[in-house]
Amino acid sequence: MVEYIDLKEYGYYFNIENRVWTRKEIASDFSYSDGDSIEEEIYKNVKDTHDISVHSQELASKINNWPSLYHLSYRRSNLLKGIEHTIGKKVLEIGAGCGALTRFLGEKGCEVWAIEGSERRARIARERCRDLSNVTVIADNIQNIEFYNNFDTIILVGVLEYSRLYFSTEHGQDPVDAVLSHIRKFMKSDANLIIAIENQLGLKYFAGHPEDHFGQKFFGIEDRYNSNSIVTFGRIELFEKIKSAGFKFQNWYYPFPDYKLPLAIMSEKIEHIERFDKFKSLIDFLLYESSDDHAEQVFDVKKAWYPIVRNRLLNVFANSYLIVASDQNVEENILAQYFGQHRLPPYRKMLSVIEDGMIAKTKTVKLDRNQLQIGETDILFNESEDVFFEGCLWQKNLTNTIKENGWSTDFFNEWVRRWWYALADDIQRNEGSYENSSQYMVGGQYFDYIPKNLMINQADYKFIDKEFSIKGEIPVGYVFFRGLLDTIFSIEKMGFSVDIPNSNIIEFVIATAQNLDLEIEPTQCESYWELETKFQDIISGATTMDFQTLSKYRIRGSHSGNDNKEKAEAVQIEESIIIDESAIDIADFKRIMIDAKKSMEKIEAIADILIQNDLSRFDPDWYIATYEDVKASGMDPLVHYIRHGKQEGRKKHG
């Protein structure tokens, strides 16, 4: 039975206009804001939106800058989705902001009491939850709240770091410690406290990413916080602060790229489990898929995760932390989770790796089972549960080699051959026959048997995470085509080959197929691309290029001559392909301009490319703030514009 709280007894009144509970004597000096115009725009957008649910596409269409992305993106809810089993019925959310997590908790069926110090933000949060009678929004500082011993769960996401600004103390006590002690007053004896906060020693900060709050490089690493500023902590220091507040148990998780818009979450247990080595490949994949690149990073963050994982140092260098603290031990069997992105709501997924006794299992489910497919479609989304397969992700085997200059066709063809033989073997074993012909028809369940879903060890192989299938049959040539294109497009950095002549992507696909004695004609590729664009349109709503545009994409082959070599080195990009050899990595351009020792030939080569493509007025900050899908992809904005945006008619600047 959930206990009722009469707010009037605590001096609150209900503001009919805003539908927010407040007090007449409430302090008006709560200064935290994203800016008056920005927050008023967010309020208007929420108010004018019919569908305000967590996964609302209507609301997502109004995201046009970082604040609106943070406050309106469905990815905010990923943080709590993976640990929702730790969330009780009655929840106190401290620092509700504009209601992104409040909405998730309300849809989950919790009785939510959302506290927000900013009256305007409290109004937005209430508007976001206007149809949820189980949500109460209060405009006040947590220091003034007095209804104690009432809650099953306390939510403190992105708040603890502001304690020194908004929580007053006496006798020199650190407000961070005071907040943790104060929160205990609201908790039932078996309640949980959920905290999310940046890691002062996050890997991205060592790589040169500006500190999230102050916007200055190395600010936290150099410990430039003071007694009156925002502050974050490393793992050990934060652990001790929570422990000193009286919490007996702590479960730690590592959200990636961070807690704000997580795509993956890993439990600390995964670093301590027996036979940890068998999970390293999975961890590498999750970190690679969910890490953000920064234009000015001083080293490749995605590469740096590999030795960090091998040395079990995720707990030290994770970019942020998610902690569940309690006086009772909370049993946890989740080792890792990954959330599919860039999809329409009915096709968003959550992949979990769970501990089940002495074995580990993988489980794929819809992120929101209330989301239904719209209209008739031949595409089937498959929820599944299977025993975890110990092996290497075959995609990584390629990526680690092909991202460096000097890879050969022999290596690439053998890599493709291993995947293709695994697929053929599976078809043969399951169906009783197989014919190596592009026109050979196979069941639609083989639709997702592509390289990124293949795991291999010394003794066996297994296709995993086969989330999509097609009703009826499909030509095996289509599986080859989409598998190879998916591989190429997923490689963020592709070095130059020593022996591949420059060719367009269709020619490359056909040549690779011929090496397997698989004959594919250009007309077949066109029909395969038509099938693929229909699939992508259904699951992501993305506007894809036509076949003629696709055919302009070129694989970076070998170059001869010193001049060509200089130009080739200058225009290496962090993408697998370029359009008419005219794409460029803007970060490399900046590095070349900064380093006076770089040759003028390289600078001139890059300048020529910028001029030829009319990119002199390209505004990367505006572009990534304007287009949510670009921000979510982690792709360099200039590369995205050259690769997709230009063909899609997107603007270069505001």
Secondary structure, DSSP 8 states (H G I E B T S, - for coil): ------GGGGT-EEETTTTEEE-TT--S-----S-HHHHHHHHHHHHT-S--STT-HHHHTT--SHHHHHHH-GGGGHHHHTTGGG--SEEEEES-TTSHHHHHHHHTT-EEEEEES-HHHHHHHHHHTTT-TTEEEEES-GGG----S-EEEEEEES-GGGHHHH---STT--HHHHHHHHHGGGEEEEEEEEEEEEBTT-HHHHTT---TTT--TTTTTTT---TTS---B-HHHHHHHHHHTT--EEEEEEEES-SSS-SEEEETHHHHSTTGGGGHHHHHHHHHHH----TT-SS-HHHHHHHHHHTT-HHHH-SEEEEEEESS-----EEEEEE--SS-GGG-EEEEEEEETTEEEEEEEES-TT----S--SEEE--EEEE---SEEHHHHHHHHHTSTTB-HHHHHHHHHHHHHHHHHHHHHHHS-----TT-EEEGGGTT--GGGEEE-SS-EEE----EEESSEEEHHHHHHHHHHHHHHH-S----BSS---EEHHHHHHHHHHTTT----HHHHHHHHHHHHHHHHHHH------HHHHTTEEE-----SHHHHHHHHHT--SSSEEETT----HHHHHHHHH-TTS-HHHHHHHHHHHHHTT-TT--HHHHHHH-HHHHHHT--HHHHIIIIIHHHT--S--
